[in-house]
Amino acid sequence: MVTKVHMEALSPTMEEGQLVQWLKSEGEEVSSGDILAEIETDKATMELVARGDGILRKIFLDAGGVSAVGSVIAVIASADEDISGIEEGSDGNGTQQALPEESSAETTQEPEVATTSEISAGTQGTGSVKASPLARRLATEMGVDLLTIKGSGPGGRVVKRDLEGAKTAGSTGAATTTWTPEENEYEDVPTSQMRKSIAKRLVTSIGPVPTFYLTVEVDMNRVIEARESMNSMLEEDGYRISVNDIVLKAVAAALRQHPNCNAQWHDNFVRRFNAVHLGVAVAIDEGLITPVIRNAHAKGIMQIASEVRELAGRARTKKLMPDEYTGSTFSVSNLGMFGIQEFTAIINPPEAGILAVGGIEETPVVVSGEVKICPRMRITMSCDHRVIDGAQGARFLATLKSMLEEPTAILL
């Protein structure tokens, strides 16, 4: 039985995936459930498993290639089965689908003008060349005439691998540009699936979400004392508590008292949550991801600290599962470790709020008529005004401030 290997939706928001590497080779026997390849989604690197038994007869998508969800990227079949009618990127009915190199937004921003060589390659008729959209683009970029390339795809179709290693030939009608070292002033870095997803979600947040910001300054002296005390007790066990761990616990406790801030906007209703599922922003090389501490309100500081480190570690190696980075009800982003004093964070829809945490600074303040140097920290809440009013956000920050200035309140 012929089994078409599709680019599967491996995350809830995935629209296309990039093939990191094949773990099986053409001609190798596979069984249902075997791991075929690693796919980079918009959030993490996931495993693609076989859905049938047989031989991996054909691989259409090379490592580094990008394909839309639902596209055929390989074929599993027995040695004597005919697979000639299955083509790269085709859907379940054999209809050819273009394999996107870039997101639709990028393509529409910079429409390409067809060169003479592209037109001749795409024209049907005597002497025309059958080529995949990706092969045509590569040929144009490399200055290669597709008429000189022998295709190895179905029906003699020219595909990406046919162009690999091809030497740049003189352009047949395409405009050429003389390139000198002095003009090489920039580098175009391909966007990862995660970066594309971040860009798309931020656009949906900044545009339609009516956002306002509230900032308070917190005396962190008691938090520092509490952290030092806890770490001295945990030293023998090898555990350490960070300031951010205490902040996360305080945020979860404050949200329980202000459920209107622990909410999401939906077009016809506002969903208020009883449980606090806290998204914690983690910076990785490709961008930003927010692992979720579920039921953070019911967990102690040590448990929160342990989960944050475990999830952050898996996030940096792109091994998070979808249920570990989805479903947050409120998020926290901390840039204090980078020396940032104060900033505003962008809301992650459909959440109604996010807290931006700055660094702790020794600041002169007036206490009982005297100037003293105290450790102070600024926190800024971004609020979706459709869900949170100014007074509601202010009351939440007041509660959070009081908890941080007297950490024992977190335990009450």
N, C-alpha and C positions, 0 to 999 in steps of 0.2 A: 504494500500500500504506500502510495506517495504521500509524504508529509511535507507541507510547506512550512518553513520556519519563518515566522513573522517577527517584526520588531514589535514586541509587546509593550503595553503600558505598565511599566514597572513602578510608577509612582502615581498618586492621584492627579497630579497636574502635568504629567508628562505628555508632550505633543510630538517630540522627536527624540531620538537617542543616538549617541555616538558610540560606535563599537570600539572598545578599548583593546581587546585581544580575543582571538579565537582560542579555545582550550581543546578543540578537536580539529583535525585536519581533513581535507578532502580525501575521500577513500577510506576513512577510518570508520569502523563499526560503532554504532551508538545504540543505546537503549533508552526507552522512555524514562525520564527523570535524570538522565545524565546532564551535567553542566556543559553546555556548548560554548558559551562565550561570556565575557564580562561587558556590561553595557553601562555607559555613563548617562544617568538621567539628569533631570534638572536639580536633583538633591543629593544623590549619592551614586556610587558604583554598585550595580546589582548583577546578579547571576541570571543568565538566560538558560532555561532547561529545555531538553528535548521533549517533544510531545508525541513521539513515535519511535518505532524500532526500524533499524535498517543501516544503510551506509550513508554517510554524509557525502552525497554525490556531487553537490555543487555549492560553492560559496560565492555569493554575488557582492557582498559588502566587505571591503577590506578594512583592516585595522585603521582607526582614525576617521573612517567614513561616517557620515550622518544620514539617517534614514527616518522618514515619518513613521509614526505608530501605524501598524497595520501593513506596512510594506513587506514584501517577501525578500528575505536576505540570504536564504539558503534553502536547500532541498535535501530531504532524507528519503531514500527509496532503496529498494533491492537492486542488485546489480543488473538485472534484466528488464527493469521497468523503464518505459520511455518518459523522459522528462524534458524533451525538446520544446514542448509548448510553454514551459514555465520560464519567464524572463525576469531579469533584475528589476526589483521594485514593483512587480506586477501584483495586482490584488488577487483575491480568491478566484476570479473569473478569467484571469490571464490578461486583464486590461492593464496597459502600461501606466505607471505612475511616475511622475518626476521625483527624483530623490533630492530634497532640498539641501543646498549647501549652507544657506543662511535662513534666518527667520523671515517670514513674509514681510515684517516691518522693514527689515534691512533691504530687502529686494525692492520694495516700492519706493524707498527713499532714494536709491541710486539705480534707476532703470538703465539697463545695458543697451547700447546701440549695436545691432547686429553688424558684424563685419562681412566682407565679401565671402571669406572662407566659411563663416558660420552659415550663411545663406545657402551656399552650394552644398554644404554637408547635410543640411536639413531638408533639401528639396527632394521630393520623391520623383523618380523617373529614371531614365537610362543614365548610368554613370553616377548615381547618387550613392551616398554612404550612410548606412544605418549606424547611429551612434547614440549612446546614452547622453542625457543632458549634462551629466558630470564630465563625461569624456569630451564633449564639445567645448565646455568651459575651459578645461585643462588644455585642450589643443589651442584655443585662442590665446591663453596666457603664455603658453610655451612657444607660440609661433609655428606650430606643427600643422602641415596640411593633412587632413584626415584621409584624403585620397591615397596617401602614401603608407597608411597604417593598415595592417592586416588584422581584422577583428577576430577575437577568440570567443566572443559571446554567442548566444543562440542565433543561428542563421547568419553568422559572420558579423554580428554587431560589434562595433568598437566600444570597449568599456575601459574603465580607469586603468586596469593593469596593463592594457596594451600600450598606454602612453608612458608608463613608468620606464625610465631609462632612455626614452627617446631623446635624441639630440635636437636642439632647437634648429629648425630649418628656416629658410627665408620665407617671409610672409607672402602668400599669394593673394594680394589685393588688400590685406589688412594693413592698417596704418602702423608704422613702427616708430619707436621713440628711442633716441640716443640717450643712454644713461651713463652718467659720469659719477665717480665717487663723491664729488662735492654735492651732488643732488640727493644722495642717499642719507637724508636727514631724519628719517623716521622708520619705524618698524610696525607693520600691521600684525597684531597678535590676534589669532582666531579666538572668538568668544566661546567659552565652555558652555555646556548645557545649563549649568548652575547660574552663570553670569547672565545668560539670556532670560532665565526665569526670574532672577532678581530684578532685571531691568523692566520686565513686563509687569511684575507685581508693584513696583514702585510707581510706575506710571498710573496704574489703576488706583493707587493710594493718594498721590499728590493731587490728581485732577479732581475726582468726584467727592473726596472726603473733606468736609469742612472742619479744619483742624485749628485748635487753639492750644496755647502752651502756658503751663504754670510752673514756676520755679520757686523752690525754697532752699534755704541754707541750713544745714544740720550740724549741731555740735557733736563731733564723733568721739569725744574723749571717753565716754562710757563704753562705746563699742570697742575701742582699742584696748581698754582695760579688760573687758570681758573676753576678747579674743586671746590676749596674752595669758589670762587665767586658764582658759579652756585648753590652749596649746601646751601649757606646762603640765596639765593633767594627762594629756594624750601623748606626750612625748615618748614614753616607753612603748606605746603601741604603734608608733610610726604614723599617726594621723596628724593632720594639720587643718585648721579652720582658717579660711580667708575672710576678710571684711565682706567680700561679695556674698559669701555663704550666709552671713548674718543678715545682709540686706535682703537677700532672696526670701529668707524665712520671715522677715518683718513685712515684706510686700505681701506675701501670702496671707499672713495674719490680718493685715489691714484690709485686704480685699474681702475677707470674710465679714468684716464689719461694714463694708460698703459694696454690696453686691451689684449696685447700679454701675460700678466701674469695672466689674468682672463680667462683662457682657459683650455681645456681638450684635452688629446691625444686620438685619435682613429687611428686604424691601417692605414687607407687610407686617413685620413685628420686630421687637427687640428681645433677644434671648439672654436672660440673666442666669448665670450658673451658680449653683450651690458649691460645687467643688472648684478648687483653684488648680488649673493646669498651667503651669508657668513656663513660658518660652524663654530660653536663655540664649542670647545671641553669642555665637562662637565664630570668630574670624578664621578662615582657612585660606589657602593660597588662591583658590578660584573665586572667593567671595565671602558670603555670609550664610550661615545656616542656624536655625534656632531649635535645638533639641528641647524636648518638653519634659519637665519634671511633673509627673501626674500626681494629683492629690497632694500638692506641696503643703497645703494648710495642715495636713494630718501627719507630716513628717518632721522629725527633729533636725537640728542643724547638722549633726554628723551624717545623717542619712542623705540630706540634701547635698552636702559637700561631696560625699562618695558618688552619688549619681551624676552630679555635674562633671566630675573628673572622668568618670567612665564614658559618659555620653560625648563629652568634648573630645576625648581620645579617639572614639570611633568616628566622630564627625570629621576629624582631621585626616583619617585614613579612608574616609568615604565608605564606611561600613554600616551606617545607620539604616535601620529598617524604616519603612514608611510610617508605621505607627509610633515611631520614636521622634519624629519631627513634624507631626501634624496634630491638630486638635487642641492647640493652646488657647487659653481664654484671656491671657494678658502676657505681655512680654517685657523683659528687662534687658537693656544694653548698657554695658559698663566699659568706658574707655579711660577710666582713671589710671590704669596701669600704663597708659601711653602718655601720661602727663597732661591730658585734656582736663581743663578746669570745668567746663560747662558746654553742653551741646544739646541739640534737639534731635530726636530720633523719629523715623518715619513709621507710622502705624502700619501694622501688618493686617490688612482686611481679612475676615470681617471683624477682627477684634476692635474694641472701641478705645483702647489706650495702650501706651507703651511708656516705660520709664527709662530716662537717660541718666546714667550715674557718672558723675565726674570724679576727679581725684581728690584726695584729702590734702589740704594745705594748712600750714601754720599761718593763722590770720590774726592780726590785732583786733580785738573786740572790747567793747566797754561792758564790764561786769561790775554791778554795784558801784558805779561811779569811777571805777579804775580800769585802765587799759591793760588787758591781759592777752597773751598769745595762746590761741586755742586751735586745735585741729578742726577744720571746718570742711564740709563737703556740700556741693550743690547738686540737687536732683531736679530734673525737669520732666514733667509729665506732658505728653502729647495726647490730646483728647479729641475724639470724634464728637462734634457738637450735636450730632443727631441722636446721640445716646447719653452723653455726659454734659450736664450744664456746668457753668463756671463754679457755682457754689458747691456742687457735688464733688467736683475734682479737688477743690480747695479743702473740703472736709477730709477727703481721703489722704491728701498730702499732710494735713495737720496730724492725723492719726499716725501716719507712717513716721513723721518727724518725732512725735512723742515716744514712739516705740524704740527708735534708734537712740534717742537721748536718754532713755531708761530701758535698756534691753530686757530687764526682767519682765516688762510688760508683755513681751512676746510669748512668755510661758503661761500667761493668764488665760 
